[in-house]
Amino acid sequence: MNSWKMEQERRDREAKTSGAFVKATRSELQPASAEGQGTAPLRPRMPMRSRVHARMFAAAKADRLGAEWGGTPLSADEVVERNQRALVARSREQSANNDYAKSFLRMCRQNIVGPQGVQLQAQTMDDKGRLDRLANEAIEMGFWRWSQKPHCDITGKRSFRAIQALAVQTVAKDGEAILRMIFGREAGEWQFALQVIDPQRCPVEMNEDRPKGGGMIRQGIRFNRYGRPLGYFFSTTDETEVTYRFGGRGFVEVPADEVIHLFLEDMVGQKRGLPWMATALFRMRQLNAMEEAAIVRARTGASQMGFIEWEEGQGPELDDDEELIIDSEPGEWRVLPNGARVKESNPQYPAGEYAPFVKQALRSMAAGFGVCYNNLASDLEGVNFSSIRQGTLDEREYWKELQEWLIEGLVQPVFDAWLPRALLLGKLTVRGRPLKPERIDRYRNVSWQARRWQWIDPRADVDAAVESKNNMLTSPSVIIREQGRDPLAVWAETARDIRSMVDAMVAEGIDEKAALELVMLSMGKQPEKPAPTGKQNEPPKPAA
């Protein structure tokens, strides 16, 4: 009992001592209040920073390796104003001197526009909900006639297809294309034409917050408070002023509804375009310089050279501007002066690593352009059918996207401006009678057929298309459009061919029914089998 009491007293003393220590420690940590009464409240404990969170984004670290990496996001206006002029100048220079830049521009023209351009397919419906063939033919023929050189371009030099190609090339090279729609008698017979304007005539450095006329001016364009364009400022729109200046204040303002401004918007709020080759310009220039240096070194290495070394005390005395040259021709052995010996120069350049480096640089450039390396560099080394087929299909999806962008930004606005004036002028006629302008809403129903490409594997692709059609996964119209044709035009052409072939056979004395069967047989239609007799259709009699 005594030992138990002693142990209990010891524990009580330890508890009191620890409690007093904790109390004293807290009183030391709590500073006295201003009045000297009581203690001030404890400061909230700050959580320790987790090292896991601190290292989550390596790209956001501000260390020695990322010192030259920007850390403040720039607005679209700042990016364009700081870099647009320099990028356009360098893009134009590379487009004129770099083979791969010219190859990329050629690919843009060929794959986005193509040899025929974007074709109009009118879809006007009559009162019964069927296609009005005569009205559609009148609209398509009228638009085709206007699209020719004398009418489409205000200068009379370009067709609408050529304008499409020029616009695509300008956007790829300069980042944007600007066209002005001209109305009235100056525009020619149709009173509507297009004027292609150099985008650099619109000053990118022109900015005003409260200009005369209202709104705001950003990068040479007048906007309202919501960012809708109201007008475009140009240094001049007169082609007689060839040497126009970038500076000055003598600008011409053109209403925005008369301007087609074509560019790809990469950033929210972007008002001007940047060249499509912007990411590859530096690499293109450095690669071009490296190729030039390699050519010079290769020429030097191909030339047999050597140096003359003189033994001590044997060399001639020459002035500082004199050189000793010993001429020699092929097949000739020359005797060197006494005390001289030849030291051969054999430079080994380009070395073996030159070709892999160039190929890797071109692959990076192709990735920035959005095209296949094999098409950009015209290099089919080590390529099999499956890989090039997959790469070509992926690239075509990119071209299709740009085709829709061209239709939305250029082709459709031009048609919308052309149609009402063509109707009011009576240029669209059916059997000598002009189409009624009050039915313009019907005539606006159109579709556009951009260029398409040949099948990579014709046999397999045709079989797949036929199987999809037979299983109702697609329609014949879709298959025909994928070949760049108008389904109605194809069917009309097929019907005319059948009729012509049948008439030719009948003229030679063949029965019309037999001629039609022969024509259909030539087109792959199998002849109909004779109907089975009744005895063959009777069920078998049961056995006795």
RAGI-V28371 format. One record per residue. N is the residue number from 1. PHI is phi in whole degrees, -180 to 180 (none if undefined). D_LAST is the distance of its C-alpha to the last C-alpha in Angstrom with 2 decimals. Layout:
n/phi/d_last
N/PHI/D_LAST
N/PHI/D_LAST
This chain:
n/phi/d_last
1/none/118.49
2/-63/121.22
3/-64/119.03
4/-67/116.29
5/-64/118.77
6/-64/120.11
7/-65/116.65
8/-67/115.91
9/-65/119.18
10/-63/118.43
11/-64/115.07
12/-65/116.73
13/-64/119.33
14/-65/116.69
15/-67/114.75
16/-64/117.88
17/-64/118.88
18/-66/115.49
19/-65/115.46
20/-64/118.93
21/-65/117.94
22/-63/114.91
23/-63/117.09
24/-65/119.77
25/-63/117.30
26/-65/115.86
27/-68/119.37
28/-71/120.21
29/-77/117.16
30/-90/117.75
31/-71/120.68
32/-70/123.17
33/-73/122.96
34/-64/125.48
35/-87/127.43
36/80/127.50
37/-109/125.71
38/70/122.50
39/-131/120.14
40/-77/118.01
41/-66/114.18
42/-67/112.27
43/-71/110.77
44/-64/106.98
45/-74/105.50
46/-82/104.07
47/-69/100.67
48/-73/100.59
49/-71/98.84
50/-75/95.62
51/-69/95.52
52/-64/91.79
53/-68/92.23
54/-66/95.16
55/-108/93.07
56/-67/89.83
57/-112/90.40
58/-68/92.01
59/-71/92.28
60/-93/94.58
61/-72/97.11
62/-102/100.57
63/-125/101.69
64/-64/103.25
65/-72/100.00
66/-109/99.28
67/-66/102.84
68/-90/102.09
69/-92/98.85
70/-60/99.30
71/-121/99.01
72/-119/99.47
73/-67/96.68
74/-105/97.76
75/-73/96.65
76/-62/94.85
77/-63/98.05
78/-66/100.07
79/-62/97.55
80/-69/97.46
81/-65/101.21
82/-80/102.09
83/-121/99.66
84/-64/98.46
85/-61/101.25
86/-65/101.31
87/-65/97.53
88/-64/97.35
89/-61/100.21
90/-74/98.70
91/-67/95.22
92/-65/96.61
93/-66/98.53
94/-68/95.51
95/-65/93.37
96/-88/95.94
97/-121/96.44
98/-100/93.42
99/-66/90.43
100/-72/87.96
101/-65/89.25
102/-65/88.70
103/-64/85.21
104/-65/84.38
105/-63/85.72
106/-65/83.68
107/-64/80.51
108/-64/81.27
109/-64/81.69
110/-69/78.61
111/-93/76.18
112/-88/77.44
113/-97/78.36
114/83/76.80
115/-71/77.31
116/-109/76.38
117/77/77.59
118/-79/75.89
119/-97/74.08
120/-85/73.96
121/-130/70.68
122/-69/71.45
123/-128/68.98
124/-70/70.42
125/-107/68.14
126/-88/68.44
127/-65/68.39
128/-92/64.58
129/79/64.27
130/-105/63.25
131/-63/65.14
132/-87/68.00
133/-62/67.65
134/-67/70.86
135/-65/73.01
136/-64/71.64
137/-64/72.39
138/-66/75.90
139/-67/76.61
140/-64/75.28
141/-67/77.20
142/-65/80.37
143/-67/80.28
144/-65/79.66
145/-66/82.69
146/-67/84.87
147/-72/83.75
148/-77/85.47
149/-53/88.89
150/-64/91.25
151/-108/90.00
152/-73/88.66
153/-91/91.61
154/-64/95.07
155/-87/96.45
156/74/93.90
157/-104/93.06
158/-127/89.72
159/-84/86.32
160/-67/84.41
161/-63/82.29
162/-65/85.53
163/-66/86.90
164/-60/83.82
165/-63/84.25
166/-66/87.99
167/-64/87.44
168/-64/84.96
169/-65/87.28
170/-65/90.28
171/-65/88.57
172/-64/87.49
173/-89/91.03
174/-101/93.24
175/95/90.98
176/-162/91.02
177/-136/91.03
178/-126/92.86
179/-128/92.26
180/-109/94.19
181/-90/92.70
182/-102/95.14
183/-120/95.03
184/104/96.97
185/-66/98.39
186/-66/99.27
187/-84/95.57
188/99/94.93
189/-62/92.73
190/-88/90.24
191/57/93.08
192/-156/91.29
193/-153/91.60
194/-116/91.63
195/-122/94.53
196/-87/93.92
197/-117/96.73
198/-63/97.75
199/-59/97.01
200/-71/100.31
201/-73/102.14
202/-93/101.19
203/-69/103.65
204/-72/101.92
205/-89/105.29
206/-85/106.01
207/-139/105.89
208/-146/107.65
209/-84/107.19
210/-128/108.82
211/-77/108.97
212/-68/110.27
213/108/107.42
214/90/105.77
215/73/102.97
216/-145/103.32
217/-111/103.25
218/-131/101.32
219/56/101.05
220/84/101.98
221/-127/99.62
222/-89/100.59
223/-122/98.37
224/-88/98.39
225/-66/98.52
226/-97/94.74
227/87/94.60
228/-87/93.38
229/-64/94.94
230/-113/97.40
231/-167/99.06
232/-119/99.46
233/-101/102.82
234/-127/103.24
235/-64/106.32
236/-168/105.63
237/-119/102.87
238/-95/104.93
239/-69/103.79
240/-72/107.33
241/-90/108.43
242/-74/107.00
243/-90/109.20
244/-73/108.39
245/-98/109.84
246/-81/108.08
247/-90/111.09
248/89/113.14
249/-123/112.49
250/-85/111.89
251/-108/108.19
252/-109/105.99
253/-98/103.64
254/-113/100.35
255/-57/98.22
256/-66/95.14
257/-74/92.81
258/-106/93.86
259/-121/93.19
260/-109/89.97
261/-110/90.56
262/-111/87.81
263/-164/87.67
264/-92/85.50
265/-90/86.60
266/-94/86.61
267/-128/88.85
268/-67/89.08
269/87/91.93
270/-71/92.11
271/-110/93.84
272/-130/94.10
273/-93/91.82
274/-120/92.26
275/-56/91.15
276/-67/87.67
277/-91/89.25
278/-59/91.71
279/-71/90.27
280/-107/90.22
281/-62/93.52
282/-62/95.63
283/-66/93.20
284/-62/92.87
285/-66/96.63
286/-66/97.17
287/-66/94.39
288/-64/95.89
289/-64/99.31
290/-66/97.87
291/-64/96.22
292/-63/99.56
293/-64/101.37
294/-65/98.77
295/-65/99.19
296/-64/102.97
297/-67/102.75
298/-66/100.24
299/-64/102.60
300/-64/105.45
301/-69/103.48
302/-75/102.54
303/-90/106.22
304/-72/108.17
305/-130/111.08
306/-164/113.75
307/-124/116.99
308/-98/120.33
309/-108/122.04
310/-106/125.73
311/-69/127.45
312/-59/130.22
313/84/133.22
314/-105/131.49
315/-72/130.06
316/-75/131.82
317/-88/133.58
318/-119/131.64
319/-73/132.38
320/-66/130.07
321/-97/128.51
322/-100/128.13
323/-132/125.05
324/-96/124.83
325/-123/121.90
326/-110/121.20
327/-75/119.01
328/-148/116.51
329/-116/113.98
330/-59/110.79
331/79/111.53
332/-111/115.16
333/-108/117.01
334/-107/120.00
335/-96/122.86
336/-77/123.58
337/-60/127.17
338/-62/128.90
339/90/127.82
340/-107/124.58
341/-141/121.02
342/-98/117.66
343/-112/115.36
344/-76/111.83
345/-111/109.94
346/-134/106.15
347/-68/104.61
348/-107/101.01
349/-153/99.53
350/-73/96.93
351/-86/95.61
352/-68/92.03
353/-84/91.64
354/-68/92.29
355/-62/88.76
356/-60/86.98
357/-65/89.54
358/-63/89.02
359/-63/85.22
360/-66/85.51
361/-65/87.94
362/-67/85.61
363/-64/82.73
364/-64/84.90
365/-64/85.83
366/-63/82.20
367/-63/81.33
368/-68/84.13
369/-77/82.98
370/83/79.36
371/-125/78.07
372/-77/76.59
373/-61/79.08
374/-63/77.35
375/-76/77.72
376/-69/81.30
377/-92/82.57
378/54/80.29
379/-122/79.48
380/-109/75.99
381/-70/77.07
382/71/74.66
383/-104/72.16
384/-103/68.42
385/-66/65.80
386/-65/64.58
387/-67/68.09
388/-70/69.36
389/-65/66.22
390/-65/66.65
391/-64/70.37
392/-67/69.89
393/-64/67.40
394/-63/69.82
395/-66/72.68
396/-66/70.81
397/-63/70.38
398/-66/74.17
399/-66/74.61
400/-62/72.23
401/-62/74.37
402/-70/77.48
403/-63/75.85
404/-64/75.25
405/-62/78.84
406/-67/80.07
407/-64/78.06
408/-67/79.34
409/-90/82.91
410/-128/83.52
411/-67/80.84
412/-64/79.93
413/-59/83.60
414/-65/84.48
415/-64/81.70
416/-63/82.73
417/-82/86.28
418/-78/85.31
419/-60/82.89
420/-61/85.30
421/-73/87.95
422/-66/85.51
423/-69/84.35
424/-66/87.91
425/-81/88.95
426/71/86.07
427/-81/84.81
428/-106/81.11
429/-126/79.92
430/-126/76.69
431/56/77.01
432/84/80.76
433/-110/80.92
434/-69/81.91
435/-67/79.81
436/-79/81.20
437/-62/83.13
438/-69/82.28
439/-98/78.65
440/-64/79.69
441/-63/77.59
442/-69/74.44
443/-75/75.75
444/-75/76.49
445/-77/72.80
446/-136/72.42
447/-131/70.87
448/-124/72.22
449/-112/70.51
450/-83/72.33
451/-65/71.84
452/-127/68.77
453/-118/68.09
454/-69/65.67
455/-64/62.76
456/-71/63.75
457/-119/60.39
458/-56/58.95
459/-63/55.45
460/-67/54.91
461/-68/56.69
462/-66/54.76
463/-60/51.41
464/-65/52.55
465/-65/53.73
466/-65/50.48
467/-65/48.45
468/-63/50.79
469/-67/50.40
470/-66/46.60
471/-93/46.60
472/61/49.14
473/-89/51.84
474/-152/54.23
475/-120/54.61
476/-59/55.25
477/-63/58.77
478/-64/59.62
479/-64/58.42
480/-68/60.51
481/-65/63.55
482/-65/63.37
483/-94/64.05
484/82/67.10
485/-114/65.71
486/-87/65.44
487/-56/61.80
488/-62/62.76
489/-66/64.69
490/-65/61.82
491/-67/59.30
492/-64/61.81
493/-66/62.54
494/-63/58.83
495/-64/58.34
496/-65/61.38
497/-64/60.13
498/-62/56.73
499/-63/58.47
500/-67/60.94
501/-66/58.35
502/-64/56.23
503/-62/59.38
504/-65/60.46
505/-70/57.14
506/-63/57.17
507/-64/60.73
508/-92/59.54
509/96/57.05
510/-89/53.84
511/-60/51.64
512/-63/52.22
513/-65/48.57
514/-66/48.18
515/-63/51.50
516/-64/50.42
517/-65/47.21
518/-65/49.37
519/-64/51.79
520/-65/49.15
521/-65/47.59
522/-67/51.06
523/-93/51.30
524/99/48.16
525/-79/45.69
526/-75/42.33
527/-65/40.98
528/-71/38.27
529/-79/34.75
530/-64/33.09
531/-67/30.73
532/-67/27.02
533/-73/25.27
534/-69/22.94
535/-64/19.86
536/-72/20.53
537/-88/20.77
538/-69/17.46
539/-69/15.13
540/-64/12.04
541/-76/8.85
542/-67/6.46
543/-67/3.78
544/-67/0.00
